[in-house]
Amino acid sequence: MEIERFGTVAITVTFVATLLVTANYFFGPKYDPREPPVIHQKIPYIGHVIGLLQYGLRYFELLSTKHPLPAFTLQMLGKRVYVVNSPDLIAAVQKNAKALSFAPFVSFVSSRVFDAGDEANAIIHDNIDGEKGNWGLLYDISRGMHNALAPSTSSLDWMTKTMLTKMEHYIMLIEPVAAKDHVEINLYQWVRKAMTVASTEAVYGPKNPFNHKPELEDAFWDFESDLTMILFGIAPSITARKGCNARKKFIAGLNDYFFKENGPETGSDLIRARWEGNEKYGAEKWTAAFEIGDLVGVLINATPSFFWMLLHIYSRPALLEELRAEIANATESTTTGNTTTRSIVVSRLKEHCPLLLSTYQETLRLQTHNSSSRWVTKDTVIANQYLLKAGNVVQMPGYPVHMMSSIWGSDVESFNAHRFMKMEKKLKEKSSKQHPASFRTFGGGATLCPGRHFATAELCAATAMMVMRFDMEPVDNGDVWVIPRYKYGKVASAVPPPDSDVRVKIKTRKWMEDVRWKFGFEGSVSKFEVFGG
């Protein structure tokens, strides 16, 4: 009976599959031969959608590895998705900011992520492409954000100092009480808590709702865990119930910040720019909902980046010691009575710690699994090579570019902490040139991430403090470092979080038991340039 039932199911599935393939052949979309070559899906109509749901943005990487082409076409739910892998073609896409625009994605994503209703969506969409001039909610807020996050400005210096002061507190919390003691923590759990509160403190200031309402941390990350299904918009109240409920919770918390506590008054220039932009266009009542997009930008990539950077360093003893010797050049000591205080002077890290900055960028090169998106607003030929037809989507995954040996060397698949130091040296000697589309972590072109300087400063400084204060070793697996897998299936994050946490043992470094550590601030602390940005 079971064999008979299995045979019936098999015949039915085969019959349906044959019908789908036949229908796709006769009634499927027709392609212009000038378009990038088509990568057909195993399951007609929905095969690529299933792949994207299963693997997130990594699906584009998997296809790019299997089909190493400069560009190719996917048919997905009635739309073509042009996947562009060649740095030359990516640069060509970025130069066509009008015909290949990011603005339509803002309108599409905001309607699903904010869930603020038609009136709010209309305000966001009004002149979103700038065709009517330099005005509109997106234009004004974007300009304000770029000004607030510009390097070497008082606004970004304030944010960086605020973040690191709060991070100093969370690092102090894991310091062993006695010299011979150690503390065991789940590393990613601690990183997530510290980064969530410290980074949001830099935005919202002393009235930071994530500091005063700890439940908002879990609410945000619950929302983030369901963000893929929310973006797909397939009955999110059912398929992403936890995330939708979490969104209501932290929007309520943020509403208190804006309307009951007058939070922006003591917050960063960044939050004031966003608040004032919303007021100008009559959208202030949706400010809390609109904050979701900015929180995603502040938290979901920096948090796992800090985790991966610590793992890369502590699992390599030689690199750890080399970094400690380097960072020591950016510290200063003072002694009062029996108390010695050592300060990591943040502004000195850029000049004195090229290996630290190189390690940071190499971590991003290997851990980045993002994809930059554009909407084709009119038929466009890029680099005199491929036709991209209007009404379709362009995706530019970063990882295939980061795995090109022609750019990064023969050891491209390995972690090489010195890689960017060597490349910077060649650039200074003018013995090589940097391709403008070679480093993709922060995107590129008109949508180059404005927060890249803040992210670099906070992560390099926080890592420096951890490295100088603590020894760290794994608790499990016989004290052997085991790097966890990625947690895939996310379409909003550039740097995926780990699939499982790592239990570690923290101990104060020998001879440092009686030393008090802190961050030191002199001059501008926010000018950290990265490769390609």
C-alpha positions, 0 to 999 in steps of 0.5 A: 500500500505504501509503495502504491501511494508513493508511486501515485505521488511520484507520478503526480509530481512528475506530471505537474512538473512536466506541465510547468516546464511545458507552460514555461517554454511556451508562455514564459518570458521572452528575452532580448539577446543583448540581456545577460544570459539567463540562469534557468530555475529547477522549479519553474516560476518559483525556484529562485524565490525558494532559493532566496527564502532559503539562503537569503542574499547568499543565494546570489553568491551560490549562483555566481559561484556555480555560473562565474559570469560577469552578469546573468539574468534570473526570472523571479515572480514576473520580474527579471533580476540582473545579477552583476558580478564584474567590478567593471560592470558594477562601476558602470551601474553605479555611474547610471544613478538615474536610470539605475536608481535605488530610490524605488527600493526605498518606497517599496521597502518602507511600505512593508517595513514601517507598516505606517499606512498609505498616507505615510507611504505617499509622503515618503514617495513624493519626489523620491527620485528628485525629478522635481528638484532638491526637496522631499522627505527622503532628500532632506533626511538623507542630507541631514544624515550625511552632514551628521555622519561626516568625518571630523565633525563635532556631530560624529565626534559626539556620537563616537565618544558617546558610544565608546563611553557606554561600551566602556561600561559594558566591557567593565561588566565582564571584567573578573572581580579578582585577579585569578578569577575568570568570567564565562560568557556567551560571546555573541549574546554579550556583543549583541547587548553591548552593541545594541545599547551603546550604538543606540545611545550614540543616536538617541543620547541620555534618554535612549529608550534601549537603555531605559527599557531593556525589553526593546532590545529583544523586541528589535532583534525579534523583529530583525529575525522575521524581517525577511518574511516581512519584506516578502510580504507573504501574509506577514501577520501569520508568517512573521507574527513574532516580528510584527508584534515586536515592531509594535512594541518598540514603536511604542517605546520610541513614541514615548522618547519622541513625544513624552520625553522630548528625546531629540533635544538631548540626542545626536545631530543625527536624530534631530535631523531625522525629527526635523525632516519628519516635522517639515513634511508633516510626518512626525507622527510616524517618526517612531516607525520610520526609525526602524530603517535607521536602527537596521542600519546602525545595528544589524551589521556592526553587531556581528562584525564585532563578534567576527573580528574578536573571533578572528583575533583571539583564535590567532595568538600571533596576531593577538600579540602583534596587535597588542604591541601596536595598540600600545603605541596609541595608549598613555598612562597616568598614575595617581597614588596606587592607581594606574590608568591606561587610556586608549587614545582613539584619535591615535588608532588611525595613525599608529594602528594600521594592522588593527584597521587592516584586520577590521577590513579583512574581517569585513571582506570575508564576512560580507554577504550583501547585495546592492540593489537598483531598479531599472527605470529605463532601458539601459546598456551598461559598459556597451555590453549588456541591455538592462530592461526597464521595470526590472531589478539589478543585484550586485552581490559583494562576496563574488568581488571579494573572492576575486584573486585578480584583486585580492591575491592568490590567498583570497579565500584565507584570512590575512590580517596584513592584506590591506596594509600591503595594498595601501602600501602599493597604492601609496607607491603607485605600483597598483590602482584600486578598482572603485568597485572592489570593496563592497561592504559599504556599497558604492556610488550614490548609496555608499553607506554614510555611517561607515566612518562611525562603524569603523571608529566604534568597532576598531576602538572597542576591539582595541579595548578588549584586546588590551584588557583581556585574554579570551579562550573557548570553553568548549571543544577542548579549549579549541576555537571552533568558528561557527557557521553563518545564520543564513536566510537574511536579506537585509544584513550585509554581515550575517550573525553566527548560527550558534553562540561561542562560550568563552572564558574572559580573564584579565591579562597578566600584570594588568590586574591593577590597571584601570582602562578607559578611552581617551579623547583628544582632537577628532576621533571620527576620521577613519578611512577605509579601503574603497570609501 
